[in-house]
């Protein structure tokens, strides 16, 4: 027990030191510096911090969980989020950067006014909190299995340290610690794979046994439940775009071209980072546990690292998961705090030209939102459920409105409200077991109701905007009417 604790403590010390030292790169406390690092983050750091933000503990643990419990076809998040980064870079990064927005909510407030535009903050903030909670829960379960300590202690300590260097150093601390954490995550996961696979005669043996266990879901497509698979795929691809932790990196780039390119590079890196946890989940699925199988699918990655790898390798794997988690916790908390301090407090509740006030508000918001995410994580059950639920929320409500605000000239405030109301009603009509909400609309089990809710919300927004125009301001980023 002593050596794992020493190894993890040393890793935490290194990351904490990097975060504090990197914070010295902060410039004067202007709005651009506080919110988007003065738009000075270069391509290589931007691509790596973007990758690290997406490759979190939910990404690693969740991928292994899906491969272990349901089959390879249901491990959709890696390629789904990879495609979302690529599409975001091609269709959204340039227009957002060229207009020098500070947050993802700025185009909404410019078109619909400060108060109506701020409505978008609530689903965005809830999505970030659920994401933060899911990845903190991944850290807690991993620590609990490998170190034998209470998962709540691991969550609280990791969250407190992440909040501290984020408050002190801002986006620069996040960017540089992300680089260090991504290096640790990629190295740690890659080293674990050969040691785990040494328990099997060959890679072909693992694959053959896996095909026998999941005959209908070991490929890219499942043999049944096609509607559910399609629904989840669309949710991850398009629901992965309207996140401020994505646009914060886009907007912190020096040019629109860099913003687009870092998205494309990160898309490829995300796919590569999914390979080790998928292989470890596959190994866990075919290993003969002899009555000691993981108590839940979400525990498979830490248990594989504990039982199928030497202790020092397990320590590296634990540090890899911890690094991936911390790199996303800081980004998610900072993005939610930035939207609150800029779009809610600065633009509505307490308008002020004082950048030091904005910085103080941002630091306080980081502490409050970080604490809220930690409390949710202490009561979570399934990592993958929270991971999907966070993407679900922004997919149904935010993605269609982001399309409209950037690309539909005739968008109106009434159309936006009607579209969001319809989308929310149709989505809640399908129920949500994770929240104890029963279904009240007669969707079939395999019906892609989330995608239908999103498309209906988009259609209602477009139709009502044409029937009930008004309530919007002219915008410079639409070259022609759509």
Buried (B, 14 or more C-beta within 10 A) or exposed (E): EEEBEEBBEEBBEBBBEBBBBBBEBBEEBEBBBBBBBBBBBEBEBBBBBBBBBBBBBBBBBBBBBBBBBBBBBBBBBBBBBBBBBBBBBEBBBBBBBEBEBBBBBBBBBBBBBBEBBBBBBEBBBBBBBBBBBBBBBBBBBBBBBBBEBEBBEBBBBBBEBBBBBBBBBBBBBBBBBBBBBBBBBBBBBBBBBEBBBEBBEEEEEBBEBBBEEBEEBBEEEBEEBEBBBBBBBBBBBBBBBBBBBBBBBBBBBBEBEBBBBBBBBBBBBBBBBBBBBBBBBBBBBBBEEEEEBBEBBBBBBBBBBBBBBEEEBBBBBBBBBBBBBBBBBBBBBBBBBBBBBBBBBBBBEEEEEEBEBBBBBBBBBBBEBBBBBBBBBBEBEBBBBBBBBBBBBBBBBBBBBBBBBBBBBBBBBBBBBBBBEBBBBBBBBBBBEBEEEEEEBEBEEEBBBBBBBBBBBBBBBBEBBEEBBEBBEEBEBBEEEE
